Amino acid sequence: MLNIFSLLPLLKGWDYKFNTWKRTIQRGQTIEVERITDMGVLVALALITNDAYGGYEFTAQGADLSQFTISNVTPKGQYDQGAFVQDPSGWLSRYYQPNPQSTAGAFVLFVTPGLQGSTFPYVPTTVVKVFLQSQSTQTEAMVSVNCLRIIITNKPQFIRSLRAVLGMNLIQDIDPALLIAGTQEITQKGPNDEKEKE
């Protein structure tokens, strides 16, 4: 069965993209660190912080430009949910809080939809924020978010190579609506459109 991960090695017009956003932030502060303007699939997010209440928020858009937010992701939140075992929605890889009276420590958290074989596709614009919740006992903390994505680098080339792999390589025209994010109507008719009306 073909899926995105078995198809991608056969296609053109895509690449891997890795980002690291690392900030020292104040207690109670939220900082926008990136506006992602490409289109692609989220493979994994990793959070590394020295405070149990340091975290991130990831807001993405779907094809109809409706937003979806992975919000309030913190080691403490995952701890309270019992997320200690590898799971498709994420888990704590490290939770070290040597002093129970302090939220300081060493924490590593993963969200891995792509690595688990599922996909988290998105279109522009995706917003990434980091924060330190007010429950922290520290006045400031380090928060680092590492992000691995598969991005579409050349839409026409990607569409044409996909058509070729699926045996539709004779269709060379690309409807301009396919190259724009959003709800634009597909204007080009397919070979079966007239048959469906009958």
JONORHU-V646101 format. One record per residue. N is the residue number from 1. PSI is psi in radians with two decimals (* if undefined). OMEGA is omega in whole degrees, 0 to 359 (NA if undefined). NEAR is the number of other C-alpha atoms within 8 Angstrom. Layout:
N&PSI&OMEGA&NEAR / N&PSI&OMEGA&NEAR
This chain:
1&2.20&179&2 / 2&2.32&171&6 / 3&-3.10&186&6 / 4&-0.62&185&6 / 5&-0.47&175&8 / 6&-0.45&178&8 / 7&-0.69&189&9 / 8&-0.74&180&8 / 9&-0.36&181&6 / 10&-0.14&186&8 / 11&2.87&175&11 / 12&2.94&175&9 / 13&0.44&177&11 / 14&2.88&178&11 / 15&2.93&173&8 / 16&2.59&176&8 / 17&2.20&179&8 / 18&2.28&178&8 / 19&2.59&170&7 / 20&2.18&176&8 / 21&1.94&184&8 / 22&2.22&182&8 / 23&2.60&166&8 / 24&2.10&186&8 / 25&2.76&182&13 / 26&2.69&177&9 / 27&2.30&180&13 / 28&0.02&184&8 / 29&2.54&172&9 / 30&2.31&182&9 / 31&2.28&171&8 / 32&2.18&184&8 / 33&-0.35&182&9 / 34&2.53&167&7 / 35&1.92&184&8 / 36&2.14&185&9 / 37&0.14&177&8 / 38&3.09&180&10 / 39&2.43&180&10 / 40&-2.62&183&11 / 41&2.26&175&12 / 42&2.20&179&15 / 43&-0.82&182&14 / 44&2.58&171&13 / 45&2.38&176&12 / 46&2.33&178&11 / 47&2.22&175&14 / 48&2.18&183&11 / 49&2.82&177&14 / 50&0.36&176&12 / 51&2.39&182&15 / 52&-0.35&181&14 / 53&0.20&172&14 / 54&2.44&183&16 / 55&-2.96&181&15 / 56&2.88&174&14 / 57&2.33&184&12 / 58&1.92&181&11 / 59&2.07&182&12 / 60&2.92&178&13 / 61&2.53&174&14 / 62&-3.05&185&11 / 63&-0.49&178&10 / 64&0.18&179&8 / 65&0.32&171&10 / 66&2.52&186&7 / 67&2.58&174&8 / 68&2.27&185&8 / 69&2.23&166&8 / 70&1.85&191&8 / 71&2.81&176&8 / 72&0.74&179&8 / 73&1.93&180&10 / 74&2.73&174&12 / 75&-0.69&180&15 / 76&-0.70&178&8 / 77&-0.76&178&10 / 78&-0.67&177&13 / 79&-0.83&181&11 / 80&-0.49&179&7 / 81&-0.11&180&6 / 82&0.53&184&6 / 83&1.29&182&12 / 84&-0.16&182&9 / 85&2.49&181&6 / 86&2.31&187&8 / 87&2.59&181&7 / 88&-0.49&182&8 / 89&-0.17&178&7 / 90&2.81&181&11 / 91&2.84&176&13 / 92&2.10&177&16 / 93&-0.55&179&9 / 94&2.30&175&8 / 95&1.68&183&11 / 96&1.89&180&7 / 97&1.49&189&11 / 98&-0.50&180&6 / 99&1.93&182&7 / 100&-0.27&178&6 / 101&-0.10&180&4 / 102&2.55&178&9 / 103&0.03&180&13 / 104&2.63&178&12 / 105&-2.62&178&11 / 106&2.16&188&12 / 107&2.37&177&16 / 108&2.26&184&13 / 109&2.45&181&14 / 110&2.50&166&12 / 111&2.09&192&11 / 112&1.10&179&12 / 113&-0.75&182&14 / 114&-0.70&181&12 / 115&-0.36&179&8 / 116&0.02&177&7 / 117&-0.13&175&7 / 118&3.11&182&7 / 119&2.71&175&9 / 120&1.36&183&9 / 121&2.68&180&9 / 122&2.78&173&13 / 123&2.89&180&15 / 124&2.53&4&11 / 125&2.47&176&10 / 126&2.36&183&13 / 127&2.26&179&12 / 128&2.25&178&13 / 129&2.64&171&12 / 130&2.72&183&15 / 131&2.89&170&14 / 132&1.96&185&17 / 133&2.70&185&11 / 134&-0.23&178&7 / 135&-0.15&180&5 / 136&2.55&175&13 / 137&-0.11&179&7 / 138&2.63&177&10 / 139&-0.43&176&7 / 140&2.80&181&9 / 141&2.83&176&14 / 142&2.32&176&12 / 143&2.20&179&16 / 144&2.26&177&11 / 145&2.19&176&13 / 146&2.34&187&11 / 147&2.20&175&12 / 148&2.20&181&12 / 149&2.75&167&12 / 150&2.09&185&12 / 151&2.60&175&12 / 152&2.02&183&12 / 153&-0.43&181&8 / 154&1.71&186&9 / 155&-0.86&180&9 / 156&-0.75&180&9 / 157&-0.68&179&9 / 158&-0.82&181&13 / 159&-0.76&181&9 / 160&-0.71&180&10 / 161&-0.60&177&12 / 162&-0.78&178&9 / 163&-0.73&181&11 / 164&-0.76&180&10 / 165&-0.62&181&10 / 166&0.07&177&7 / 167&0.33&180&6 / 168&0.56&187&8 / 169&-0.20&177&11 / 170&-0.32&177&5 / 171&1.79&183&6 / 172&-0.47&179&6 / 173&2.42&178&4 / 174&2.16&178&7 / 175&2.20&180&9 / 176&-0.47&179&6 / 177&-0.48&179&9 / 178&-0.32&183&8 / 179&-0.02&183&8 / 180&2.33&176&7 / 181&2.45&177&11 / 182&-2.88&191&7 / 183&0.44&179&7 / 184&2.42&178&7 / 185&2.45&172&5 / 186&2.14&186&8 / 187&-0.47&182&6 / 188&2.43&181&5 / 189&2.48&175&6 / 190&2.95&183&5 / 191&-0.40&183&5 / 192&-0.01&183&6 / 193&-0.75&181&8 / 194&-0.64&181&7 / 195&-0.63&182&6 / 196&-0.50&180&6 / 197&-0.45&184&5 / 198&*&NA&4
